[in-house]
Amino acid sequence: MKEKLHVVPHLHKVNKQEREKLNGHKALAIWFVGLSGSGKSTLSGALEQYLHENGIHTYLLDGDNVRSGINSDLDFTMEGRKENVRRIGEIMNLFVNSGLVTISAFISPLAEDREKAKKVIGEENFVEVYVKCPIEVCESRDVKGLYAKARAGEITNFTGINSPFEEPENPDVIVETDKLTLEEGLNKVLSHIKARL
């Protein structure tokens, strides 16, 4: 572990509460979790669009976008996945402190890592949305062919096939995308978060 003896966080004069006041709404971290193909990106994108159109300042962090940028140095081993989620938690914390409603759409397969992210961001700022969908439905939606490649052994460490996925035990919201329309799923998330904005 690197020494942190000379690291002293600076307290700035403008704080999260003042940014929230300027924005006219509370900051929040909305963490979408689920298997590849479950509908996380679609649902989180619909949420961001709705909030933006209704005057809420937002930013959406999506798995592939973050993996092609700040986390492009990480692989898909368990260590790489854990570091991916750790960095996302830290980034979301910065965005929440900036006064934004920050939305993330990542598989984030391990409960322990999601719990660490929640602690970094703060439970009072955190909403966990489990985008629940049977794996066979996720596979049928897979336009990239990733499940087929994982089953053929061409991709290792693929969540749900040869790498674990721990379902959230007590998420704030569960959206079963094989049973609900996009509008119904969006309304379910909105009904939970509107009172917190």
C-alpha distance (Angstrom), angle and dihedral (degrees) to the residues before:
residue distance angle dihedral
M1 . . .
K2 3.80 . .
E3 3.77 117.8 .
K4 3.80 115.4 -105.0
L5 3.79 98.4 -172.3
H6 3.79 93.3 123.3
V7 3.81 97.6 42.1
V8 3.80 110.4 105.4
P9 3.83 115.2 164.6
H10 3.80 111.8 -129.7
L11 3.79 119.0 -128.1
H12 3.79 109.3 -136.7
K13 3.79 125.6 -151.6
V14 3.80 94.9 -123.2
N15 3.80 111.1 66.2
K16 3.80 136.6 -170.5
Q17 3.81 93.7 -95.7
E18 3.80 91.9 54.7
R19 3.80 90.7 49.2
E20 3.81 90.2 49.7
K21 3.80 89.7 51.2
L22 3.80 91.0 51.4
N23 3.82 91.1 48.0
G24 3.80 93.7 46.5
H25 3.81 94.7 -129.0
K26 3.79 142.1 65.6
A27 3.78 122.9 -92.5
L28 3.78 117.3 -115.3
A29 3.80 141.0 175.5
I30 3.80 113.4 -139.1
W31 3.80 109.5 -168.5
F32 3.82 115.3 -164.2
V33 3.81 112.7 -161.8
G34 3.80 129.4 -178.2
L35 3.77 146.8 108.7
S36 3.79 123.3 -59.9
G37 3.79 106.6 -81.5
S38 3.80 94.7 20.7
G39 3.81 92.4 117.1
K40 3.81 102.3 -100.8
S41 3.80 95.7 135.5
T42 3.80 93.7 44.4
L43 3.81 94.2 48.3
S44 3.80 95.9 41.4
G45 3.82 90.2 48.2
A46 3.80 91.0 51.5
L47 3.81 89.6 49.4
E48 3.80 92.9 50.5
Q49 3.79 91.7 48.5
Y50 3.82 92.3 49.4
L51 3.82 93.4 48.0
H52 3.81 92.7 45.2
E53 3.81 91.6 50.6
N54 3.80 88.2 51.5
G55 3.79 96.5 53.0
I56 3.81 99.6 -96.6
H57 3.81 116.0 138.5
T58 3.81 107.2 -127.7
Y59 3.77 145.4 168.2
L60 3.81 126.5 -166.3
L61 3.80 122.5 -149.8
D62 3.80 110.9 -164.5
G63 3.81 126.6 -169.4
D64 3.80 101.0 -119.4
N65 3.81 93.0 41.3
V66 3.81 93.3 52.8
R67 3.82 91.4 42.5
S68 3.82 90.1 54.8
G69 3.80 92.2 51.1
I70 3.78 130.8 22.4
N71 3.81 93.3 9.0
S72 3.80 97.3 40.7
D73 3.81 89.4 114.3
L74 3.82 92.6 63.1
D75 3.79 126.0 92.8
F76 3.80 128.3 -152.6
T77 3.79 97.7 -103.1
M78 3.80 115.3 119.5
E79 3.81 89.4 -99.7
G80 3.80 90.6 51.5
R81 3.79 91.7 48.3
K82 3.79 92.4 49.5
E83 3.81 91.5 50.6
N84 3.81 90.0 46.4
V85 3.81 91.0 57.1
R86 3.82 92.5 42.1
R87 3.81 91.8 54.8
I88 3.80 92.1 45.2
G89 3.80 89.8 52.8
E90 3.80 91.0 52.1
I91 3.82 92.3 46.3
M92 3.80 91.7 48.8
N93 3.79 90.0 49.8
L94 3.82 89.8 55.9
F95 3.81 91.2 48.4
V96 3.82 92.2 48.1
N97 3.80 89.9 49.5
S98 3.81 87.1 52.7
G99 3.82 87.6 61.5
L100 3.81 98.7 -106.7
V101 3.77 132.1 132.9
T102 3.78 97.9 -120.6
I103 3.78 120.4 -161.2
S104 3.80 125.0 -165.0
A105 3.80 129.7 -169.0
F106 3.80 110.5 -168.0
I107 3.79 133.3 137.7
S108 3.84 88.3 -127.8
P109 3.81 91.3 178.1
L110 3.82 102.9 -169.6
A111 3.81 124.2 74.0
E112 3.81 92.2 -149.4
D113 3.81 92.0 58.2
R114 3.81 93.2 47.1
E115 3.81 89.2 49.9
K116 3.82 91.1 52.1
A117 3.80 89.9 51.0
K118 3.80 90.1 50.9
K119 3.81 90.4 52.8
V120 3.82 92.4 49.7
I121 3.81 92.6 48.5
G122 3.81 94.7 38.4
E123 3.78 125.7 -109.2
E124 3.81 90.9 -113.3
N125 3.82 89.1 60.5
F126 3.81 98.0 41.1
V127 3.81 131.5 94.5
E128 3.80 118.7 178.8
V129 3.80 115.1 -155.9
Y130 3.78 115.5 -169.9
V131 3.79 109.4 -153.3
K132 3.79 96.5 -156.9
C133 3.77 121.4 -164.0
P134 3.83 133.5 150.0
I135 3.78 112.0 -103.1
E136 3.81 92.5 -122.0
V137 3.82 89.7 58.4
C138 3.82 90.5 47.1
E139 3.80 88.6 52.0
S140 3.81 92.1 50.5
R141 3.82 89.6 54.5
D142 3.80 94.4 48.0
V143 3.80 104.7 119.7
K144 3.82 91.6 170.9
G145 3.81 93.3 57.1
L146 3.81 91.6 -128.9
Y147 3.80 96.1 139.6
A148 3.80 91.8 51.8
K149 3.80 90.6 49.6
A150 3.81 90.9 48.6
R151 3.81 91.8 49.8
A152 3.82 89.4 48.9
G153 3.81 90.3 52.1
E154 3.80 93.7 -113.0
I155 3.82 91.9 117.2
T156 3.78 120.9 43.8
N157 3.81 126.2 -162.4
F158 3.81 92.9 28.8
T159 3.79 111.3 162.3
G160 3.78 114.1 -113.5
I161 3.81 94.2 14.8
N162 3.80 109.8 52.6
S163 3.80 100.7 -8.8
P164 3.82 125.6 58.5
F165 3.79 128.4 -101.8
E166 3.81 116.6 -163.8
E167 3.78 111.0 -156.3
P168 3.81 114.7 -133.2
E169 3.80 108.4 -101.2
N170 3.81 99.0 -157.1
P171 3.81 109.4 15.6
D172 3.79 118.5 171.0
V173 3.82 90.8 -126.8
I174 3.81 133.2 16.4
V175 3.79 117.6 -159.3
E176 3.80 114.1 -172.5
T177 3.78 100.7 -157.3
D178 3.80 94.3 -171.0
K179 3.82 89.2 61.0
L180 3.82 104.3 33.6
T181 3.78 133.0 59.4
L182 3.79 117.8 -121.6
E183 3.81 89.8 -104.1
E184 3.81 91.8 51.0
G185 3.79 91.6 48.7
L186 3.79 91.9 47.7
N187 3.80 91.5 49.9
K188 3.80 90.3 51.2
V189 3.81 91.1 55.1
L190 3.81 92.5 43.4
S191 3.80 92.6 51.0
H192 3.79 88.4 58.8
I193 3.79 100.2 43.9
K194 3.82 103.9 37.4
A195 3.79 93.2 80.7
R196 3.81 90.2 51.7
L197 3.81 97.0 54.5
